[in-house]
């Protein structure tokens, strides 16, 4: 899809165009309402709206019925009235409200005046959505996050904190559990760039631990099934990017629906389109993928983070490869020993858990429900690993908070273990320095 950021999307080389087309495919077509209205490219026609743009489908006229036209304009402006009372942004908000009122008056009081703000066309949904201009739309999305995650001395301004978060480039690999983490990072930080990677597709058993899944985003429609001959669920990375774009079309989500691996790891070092990764959250299932990503992060000095839910434990592991590229992959475990357990772990489920215990910590197999399940001493008829949504939400919150605090200057531990039975917290290992942007 194209965007109002034309110089960004056109790029200077064929490789850049291919990268944009492949990685930002889910981004809606975004265009300026005032320009489109003035040029007659966005108009009300009967029971709907019609738009065209030379940058999209070669200028083809597209009709969108009223039932698929939506507007965040009034909702956003009215929602900010009380939020911005007596704030430094009050005058900025008032001027924007006057622009919207003028546009509505010029359009005979229409709920969604075509000449205001920016419009996004979502091709899969065949929907047209009106947004506030980027600066005030982002303000509305982040305002309630306040300054709660500022530096330890509490000297940072809200704007300074926002600048740090916006210029962070998160990578989330493995989007079942990782999808909840990615969404928490998105809602807290609203970064300009984020990488979402998973080759897996949604299935019905995923719904016990992933919020906000429903038929429309999990399933291919009949048209898509006929075109592809594939009736399986939709790709996790694609669906998550669509969900994020559905509330914020202004920020870039780079989708790796084939997953991240040796063939494309180098993308994370950055290019003219996507900046270098700030940190990687690894929630991948395959052991070889996890160790390969850890090796890559260490070699290229990128912070590497993972969270594991082993009820009642939530185990957060932080490897500060951005600070020290001589650290072992797993805290307290020699790499040679770890790879020997990896070799064994690839052959059996028992070996898998032996490796996992050394990778994320001994709490994985302690004498609690999860430990008994993996040892076979507690009856469990499923083949998958039990993962309740409550544990996922705790883990996503813990990880996202620690990342945000690290970005604003706080130290953390190499390993943090939260016990959900008694709500105790164990901090293990060395203190890890903050992430530098």
C-alpha positions, -999 to 999 in steps of 0.1 A, spaced: 0 0 0 11 36 -5 10 65 19 10 103 22 47 99 31 55 95 -6 92 102 -5 95 74 21 76 49 1 90 56 -33 126 51 -21 157 55 -42 162 19 -54 143 -11 -66 154 -31 -35 138 -4 -12 106 -6 -31 105 -44 -28 112 -42 9 84 -17 15 59 -37 -6 68 -69 12 71 -57 48 45 -30 49 19 -47 29 -8 -45 57 -5 -8 60 -36 9 47 -35 34 19 -33 68 37 -41 101 21 -47 138 30 -85 146 32 -82 182 24 -61 177 -8 -83 148 -19 -115 168 -13 -102 198 -32 -92 177 -62 -125 159 -63 -108 126 -53 -130 121 -22 -167 128 -24 -200 117 -10 -220 98 -36 -255 87 -26 -253 62 2 -215 62 5 -182 78 -5 -161 75 -36 -124 80 -37 -96 77 -63 -59 84 -62 -33 81 -89 -10 63 -64 -36 35 -58 -50 11 -84 -40 35 -112 -66 60 -102 -96 36 -102 -127 50 -86 -137 30 -55 -171 33 -39 -175 26 -2 -210 22 12 -219 42 43 -219 11 65 -181 8 59 -172 45 64 -160 54 99 -145 85 115 -122 90 145 -124 128 140 -152 139 163 -146 110 187 -109 120 191 -115 157 194 -144 154 219 -125 128 239 -95 152 244 -116 181 257 -114 171 294 -81 153 290 -63 185 279 -80 210 302 -53 233 316 -26 214 298 2 228 275 -17 212 246 -50 230 252 -45 257 226 -32 231 201 -64 211 207 -87 241 204 -72 251 170 -77 215 158 -113 215 171 -120 247 152 -106 232 120 -129 202 124 -159 225 131 -152 245 100 -149 214 78 -182 201 92 -199 234 85 -186 235 50 -199 199 45 -234 207 58 -226 193 92 -215 159 80 -203 135 107 -172 127 86 -164 158 65 -141 146 36 -119 177 37 -106 171 72 -77 151 86 -63 120 69 -82 90 55 -72 54 54 -85 28 30 -83 -8 44 -84 -30 14 -92 -64 30 -122 -49 49 -131 -25 20 -135 2 46 -126 39 47 -116 55 80 -111 91 89 -83 100 113 -72 131 131 -39 145 118 -10 124 130 4 146 158 -30 149 176 -40 113 169 -8 100 185 -13 124 214 -48 109 221 -33 74 220 -5 81 245 -19 108 268 -31 85 296 3 68 298 14 100 316 49 102 329 48 70 350 78 54 333 102 84 335 138 82 347 148 73 383 155 109 392 121 118 378 136 147 359 125 137 324 97 157 307 68 139 291 80 149 257 115 136 264 101 102 275 79 101 244 109 108 221 127 78 236 97 55 232 89 67 197 125 61 185 127 26 200 126 -2 174 112 -33 191 113 -68 174 89 -94 186 96 -130 174 69 -156 181 34 -140 182 11 -164 202 24 -154 236 45 -127 219 14 -111 203 1 -100 237 36 -86 245 38 -68 212 4 -52 218 14 -41 253 46 -25 238 25 -9 211 0 6 235 26 18 260 52 32 236 36 37 202 70 34 185 75 46 149 88 13 138 81 -23 150 90 -57 136 65 -86 140 77 -121 130 59 -155 130 54 -181 103 26 -197 122 -12 -194 116 -40 -191 141 -59 -221 153 -88 -224 177 -67 -236 207 -47 -204 205 -77 -184 217 -72 -194 254 -42 -171 257 -46 -144 230 -71 -116 235 -92 -100 208 -92 -129 183 -124 -134 163 -136 -149 131 -128 -119 110 -91 -118 118 -84 -155 124 -101 -169 94 -97 -165 56 -130 -155 40 -144 -177 12 -130 -155 -15 -95 -159 0 -99 -197 4 -109 -200 -33 -80 -179 -44 -53 -197 -24 -68 -231 -20 -59 -228 17 -85 -230 44 -62 -229 74 -60 -199 98 -44 -166 88 -8 -157 96 -2 -144 131 21 -116 121 -2 -103 94 -32 -104 118 -14 -85 146 -2 -59 122 -37 -54 109 -50 -50 145 -24 -23 152 -30 -5 120 -67 -5 128 -62 21 155 -30 37 143 -22 38 106 7 62 110 33 39 125 52 12 106 48 -25 113 73 -47 94 57 -81 89 78 -112 86 52 -138 79 79 -163 70 95 -158 104 129 -145 113 160 -167 105 195 -167 91 182 -156 57 167 -123 70 183 -116 104 205 -90 87 174 -68 81 174 -61 119 207 -42 114 187 -15 97 184 0 62 172 33 47 136 22 54 138 5 88 162 16 116 183 -9 135 165 -30 161 168 -17 197 158 -49 214 144 -84 205 117 -101 224 121 -138 216 90 -159 221 97 -184 194 89 -221 200 117 -238 180 149 -242 201 172 -237 171 154 -204 163 159 -191 198 196 -199 200 202 -185 164 185 -152 173 205 -150 206 237 -155 187 228 -128 162 219 -103 189 251 -110 208 272 -106 176 255 -73 167 251 -59 203 213 -59 205 194 -64 238 178 -98 239 148 -105 262 124 -133 268 96 -141 292 84 -176 301 51 -186 318 55 -218 339 26 -214 362 29 -202 390 62 -187 378 66 -158 353 103 -159 344 119 -128 327 154 -132 312 174 -102 300 207 -106 281 225 -72 278 244 -81 246 242 -44 237 265 -37 266 286 -68 267 290 -91 237 310 -117 257 280 -128 278 269 -164 275 235 -170 258 219 -181 290 227 -167 325 251 -190 343 253 -216 316 284 -222 294 275 -220 257 290 -254 250 269 -271 276 238 -252 263 244 -264 228 248 -300 240 214 -298 257 200 -282 225 212 -313 205 194 -336 229 164 -313 232 157 -315 195 152 -353 198 125 -356 226 101 -337 247 120 -347 278 152 -333 262 133 -302 252 125 -294 288 160 -302 300 172 -276 275 145 -251 284 154 -254 321 189 -243 314 178 -216 290 152 -199 312 160 -211 347 155 -240 372 120 -227 383 106 -243 351 106 -278 367 101 -271 404 74 -290 423 45 -269 412 17 -276 387 37 -267 356 67 -287 368 46 -317 375 29 -315 341 63 -315 323 75 -344 345 44 -364 338 33 -366 375 2 -345 370 -24 -357 346 -26 -336 314 -43 -349 283 -31 -322 259 1 -324 238 7 -287 240 22 -267 269 -5 -253 292 -5 -215 291 -34 -197 308 -42 -161 297 -37 -149 333 -1 -159 332 4 -144 297 -10 -110 308 12 -109 339 42 -118 317 34 -92 291 30 -65 317 62 -74 336 83 -75 304 68 -43 289 73 -24 321 109 -35 325 117 -25 289 101 9 293 119 16 326 152 4 311 148 28 282 144 57 306 175 49 326 165 22 352 187 -8 359 171 -43 361 182 -78 369 193 -105 345 165 -127 356 132 -118 374 109 -145 387 74 -137 398 55 -163 418 18 -159 412 9 -181 443 23 -157 469 31 -128 446 68 -129 457 95 -116 433 131 -130 431 158 -109 414 186 -131 402 219 -125 385 238 -92 379 222 -58 375 217 -49 339 224 -13 326 197 7 309 191 4 271 207 33 252 189 48 222 
